[in-house]
Amino acid sequence: MDEGTVIALGRDMLLLTLYLSVPVMLVGMIVGLIVSIFQAMTQIQEQTLTFVPKIIAILVALLLVMPWSLQQIMDYTIRLVEEMPHLVK
């Protein structure tokens, strides 16, 4: 296995991690922004108010994105297993 292969596999792994985390992070960010705007408009400064909607939204997002995420992970794993004979010299 040469350095280029290791770097390519690491890059692909990091990109996959980024792709899998972006939808959930966006949902958390959008819900947090909406709750913050709501708090600013109503002048409710309860710190715990932001956590419950974010947790619920992130759990729903995880459930909705899970089939796609699992398919991406399986594709990456299958590609790694198929490339194993070529990695060993």
N, C-alpha and C positions, 0 to 999 in steps of 0.2 A: 504494500500500500504506500503510495507516494504522498507527498505533502499536499499536492493539488487536490487529490481525492478527499483527504481529511478536511481540508478547508471547504471544499464544495459541500460535503455532507454536513459540516457544522453550520455553514451558511444556510443551507436548506432547512435545517432543524430550527435555527433562529427565526427564519422567515415564517415557517409554519407556526411557531409559537406566537409570533406577532399577529399573523392572520387569524389565529384562533382566539386571541384575547381582544382584538379590536372591537368586535360587535358588543361584547359584554361591557367593556370599558366605555364605549359610546353611550350605551343605555344608562349606565351609572352616572355619567357626566351630565346627560340631558335631564335625567330625573333630579339630580342634585341642583342643577340650574333652575329648573321649574320650582322646586321647593324653596330655593333661596329667593326667587322673585316673589313667590307667595308670602314668605316671611317678611320681606321688605315692604310689600304692599299692606300687609295686615299688622305690621310691627309686632308680630309674635316672635320672640327671641328664644324659643325653646330649643336647646341643643339636640335633644333626642328626637326631635321631629324629623330630622333629615335621614336618620338611620333606617327607620321602618320602611318608608317608601322605596329607598334605594335597595334594601335587602330584598323586598318583594319583587321589584322590577328586575333585579339581577338574577334572581332565581327563575323568574319567568323567561328571561332572555336565555339563560343557560338551557332550560328545557326546550325552547324553540330552536336553538342553534345546535343542540346536541347531535341530532342525526348528521348534519353537515360536518360537524367537528369530528365525529367518529369516523366518517367516511374519509376525511382528509388524513387522519392519523393512520387508518388502515392502508390507504394508498401509499403513504410514506413508508410504513413498515414493510409492506409488500415489495416496494421498490428496493429497500435496503436488503431484504432477504434475497431478492433476485440478483442483486449486485455482489453478494458475498463471495461467490466463486471467483469473480474478477478482482476482488480486493486483496486476496491472498496470493502471494507470488511464490 
